[in-house]
Amino acid sequence: MWSETTDVGPCNGFFERPALRALVPRPLAGANFLDAGCGSGAQCEWLLDQGARVIGIDLRPAMVEQTDHRCRGRGRFFVADLAEQLPLPPSSLDGVICSLALHYLEDWSVPLRSFADVLVPRGWVVVSLDHPFGPPLPDQQGGYFDTELVSDTWSKGGVEVTQRFWRRPLSATLDSFGDAGLVVERVVEPQPSVDALARFPVELARVAGVPWFLVYRLRLAS
Ligand SMILES: C[S@@+](CC[C@H](N)C(=O)[O-])C[C@H]1O[C@@H](n2cnc3c(N)ncnc32)[C@H](O)[C@@H]1O
């Protein structure tokens, strides 16, 4: 259910994912990737379909199982917590994708350092996050400059889902990247395409013209 509503849903399949994938350097075939916080494996499947070699990790065993099932024996998937050093060899991967997962952690020093450690020289990380200039969340107490645990509730397939995550100002995000030795190479502030707006006019009306997601491509500083 999670995969279906996310893959063909307005916010992920038709808005955040196209922006994320556009920032992933080509060629994909033969390259080695980590999908960090892989969820049900949409990015893993996309990469595998292009001939990449993929490792996917997620905190939740059910998500790892879904990824394994979706990818039909291709790739290597296991449960791991991004708050701990990843059990992967140093300098072994070309790229890391981390799609809408990092904001579940307050402290990014371990995951970002882990990403930097597993990358080959000039390796890259593509990260998508909520835009820090987006509309305030209903339970947000602090101001823009606070790093704060907040929550949001949305409906997926008729089921209400509430998630808790950390919002932070742009400077905190950029400082964390820099502290890990990752340099910002490209930034995209996506907007829904004309096709997406035609398909989901009601759902996407609230995001048109509004900073919603922010997608970064980072490079390991040489
Ligand atoms: C919003 S989902 C995004 C999933 C996937 N990246 C996608 O774009 O479809 C966030 C994922 O991050 C995972 N996650 C949250 N905290 C994590 C942690 N500390 N370590 C690893 N994964 C985590 C969740 O289990 C969830 O699958």
The ligand as an SDF file (V2000), in Angstrom:
LIG
                    3D

 27 29  0  0  0  0  0  0  0  0999 V2000
    9.6780    9.0770    3.7460 C   0  0  0  0  0  0  0  0  0  0  0  0
   10.4410    7.5010    3.6780 S   0  0  0  0  0  0  0  0  0  0  0  0
   11.3270    7.6230    2.1330 C   0  0  0  0  0  0  0  0  0  0  0  0
   11.6610    6.2790    1.5810 C   0  0  0  0  0  0  0  0  0  0  0  0
   12.4050    6.2820    0.2350 C   0  0  0  0  0  0  0  0  0  0  0  0
   13.6830    6.9530    0.3410 N   0  0  0  0  0  0  0  0  0  0  0  0
   11.5590    6.8860   -0.8420 C   0  0  0  0  0  0  0  0  0  0  0  0
   11.8950    7.9750   -1.3140 O   0  0  0  0  0  0  0  0  0  0  0  0
   10.5330    6.2960   -1.1930 O   0  0  0  0  0  0  0  0  0  0  0  0
   11.7330    7.6210    4.8890 C   0  0  0  0  0  0  0  0  0  0  0  0
   12.4510    6.2900    5.1470 C   0  0  0  0  0  0  0  0  0  0  0  0
   13.5550    6.5460    6.0190 O   0  0  0  0  0  0  0  0  0  0  0  0
   13.6500    5.4500    6.9030 C   0  0  0  0  0  0  0  0  0  0  0  0
   14.3930    5.8590    8.1020 N   0  0  0  0  0  0  0  0  0  0  0  0
   13.9910    6.7310    9.0600 C   0  0  0  0  0  0  0  0  0  0  0  0
   14.9370    6.8410   10.0090 N   0  0  0  0  0  0  0  0  0  0  0  0
   15.9700    6.0360    9.6320 C   0  0  0  0  0  0  0  0  0  0  0  0
   17.2270    5.7200   10.2130 C   0  0  0  0  0  0  0  0  0  0  0  0
   17.6120    6.2510   11.3800 N   0  0  0  0  0  0  0  0  0  0  0  0
   18.0300    4.8300    9.5690 N   0  0  0  0  0  0  0  0  0  0  0  0
   17.6430    4.2690    8.3860 C   0  0  0  0  0  0  0  0  0  0  0  0
   16.4450    4.5500    7.7900 N   0  0  0  0  0  0  0  0  0  0  0  0
   15.6160    5.4200    8.4100 C   0  0  0  0  0  0  0  0  0  0  0  0
   12.1980    5.0930    7.1960 C   0  0  0  0  0  0  0  0  0  0  0  0
   12.0800    3.7880    7.7230 O   0  0  0  0  0  0  0  0  0  0  0  0
   11.5680    5.2600    5.8230 C   0  0  0  0  0  0  0  0  0  0  0  0
   11.5770    4.0620    5.0830 O   0  0  0  0  0  0  0  0  0  0  0  0
  1  2  1  0
  2  3  1  0
  2 10  1  0
  3  4  1  0
  4  5  1  0
  5  6  1  0
  5  7  1  0
  7  8  2  0
  7  9  1  0
 10 11  1  0
 11 12  1  0
 11 26  1  0
 12 13  1  0
 13 14  1  0
 13 24  1  0
 14 15  1  0
 14 23  1  0
 15 16  2  0
 16 17  1  0
 17 18  1  0
 17 23  2  0
 18 19  1  0
 18 20  2  0
 20 21  1  0
 21 22  2  0
 22 23  1  0
 24 25  1  0
 24 26  1  0
 26 27  1  0
M  CHG  2   2   1   9  -1
M  END
$$$$
